[in-house]
Amino acid sequence: MTRILILQGPNLNRLGTREPAQYGRKTLGEIHEEILRMGQEEGFSPVFFQSNHEGALIDRIHQAADEGIAGIVANLGAYTHTSIAIRDAILSVNLPVVEVHLSNVYRREPFRTKSLISDIAAGVIGGLGPVVYRLGILGLLAFLEQKKQDPTAH
């Protein structure tokens, strides 16, 4: 069964109470429950990891490559805009990544419009609330299937 890492960055553990007008009222646990149900329906196995610490996220990306994870759906929060180290970790493992954002970063502060990840990601989805995880996973699964058919596809 295809294993997908659902990587959650800083402050996402506060979903449901953190700026609900921006991020909604669903908790991270509720989002993960929806992903688990989706995995049963779509035939993949999600592996969840959340940390507020950059080094822990980097370690988990490295570990994903070593344990046979097929790809990553990543909401890296503020690290999206600041972490060259996470970018380098992603590049080091050669796993496809789909970058997701709950909010529309282009309707927010200007510093949020610059991603250090999007140019190396298989895809980017944002601004639609928690459904971005479903869309990101479906996109990643389609990307993985396409790679099976044509290993040179990007």
N, C-alpha and C positions, 0 to 999 in steps of 0.2 A: 504494500500500500504506500502511496506517495506521502511522504512526510513533509510538512510545510511549517517553518518557524514563523510564528506571529510575534514579532519583536516590538515591544512597547517601551518608549523612552520616558524621560523625566516628566513627572507630574500627572501622567496618565492614570496612576493609581488613585488620583483624586477625582476622576470623572464621576459625574452625578452630583457633585457638590461644588466643583471648581467651575466658576464662570458658566453656569448653566445656559445663559442666553447665547453664549458662544459655542459651547460644546454639547449642549443637551443634558438631559437628566439620567440617561442610561449610565450605569456603573461599568467599570472595566469587566467585572465578573459577569454582568448580564451580556455584554458584548461577546465575551469568551463562550458563554453558554450557547449563544446563537451560532457561533462558529463551530462548536462541537456538533450541534445538530446538522449544520450544513455539511460537515465532514462525513457524517453518516449517510447523508443523501447523495453526496457527490463522490464518495469513495476516496477521501484523503484523510490523513491523520494530522491534526494540528498539534503543534508543540508550542506552548505559551511561555514567554519570558518578558518580564517587565523589570526595569531598574531605573533608578534616578541617578545612577553612577556611570559615567562614560566608560571607565575601564571594565566594568561588569558587562556592559553591552558589547564591547570589543571582544572580551573573552568568550561570550556566548556565540558571536558570529564565527569565531575561529572553531569553537566546539561543533557548531552546526556542520561545517565542512567535514570534520573528522568522523561524524556519526551518521553520515548518509542522508542528511536533509537535502531535499530536491531544490528548494528555493525559499525565499524569505519575503514576507509581507511586513514592511517596516513602517511604523509611525514613530519616528525618532524625536518628535516634539521639537524643542528648541535646538537640539543637537543637529537637526537638519541644516540649520543656518550657520553653525559654528564649528562643527567637529571635522577637521581634516583627518584626525585619527580614526574616526568611524568610517569615513570614506576610504581610507587606506586599508582598513580591515576588510571592507566589502570587496575591494579590488583584489585582496590577497587570497580570497577563498574561491573565486570564480563560480559563485552561485548567482542565479538570477534574483534580482530584488525588484519588488514593486513598492514604490514609495506611496504612502497614503497619509492624508490629512483630514481630520474631521471638519475643520473650518476652511473657508476659502481664503488662503493666505494672501491673495491679491486684493482682498477687500479689507486688509488689516494694515498694520504698520509696514512702512517700506522695507525695513530690514528683514521681514519675513518672506519677501518675494524672492530672495536669493537662496537657492538650495545648493548645497555642496554634494548632493546625492543624485539629483534628477538626471544629470547628463550621463551617469553610469547605470541608471536604473533601466529595467526592461519596460517600465511604464510608471506613470504618476497619476493618482486619482485624488481629488480633494474637493472639499466644500459641500459635501452632501450628507454630513453627519455619519452615524455608524454604518450606513450601507456601504461606505467606502471599503470596509473590510471584505464584504461579500464580493464587491466588484473587483477588488484587488486580487482576491483568491481566484476568482473565475479567470481573470486576465492572466495570472501566473500559470494556472493549469493549462490554459490555451497556449501560452508561450512554451511551456514544457512539452506539450504534445507536438507543436510545430517543430521544436528542436529535434524531437525523435524522428520526424519525417525528413527534416532537412537540417543536419547539424551545422550548416553554415549560416542559417537564418539568424537574424538579430532581433 
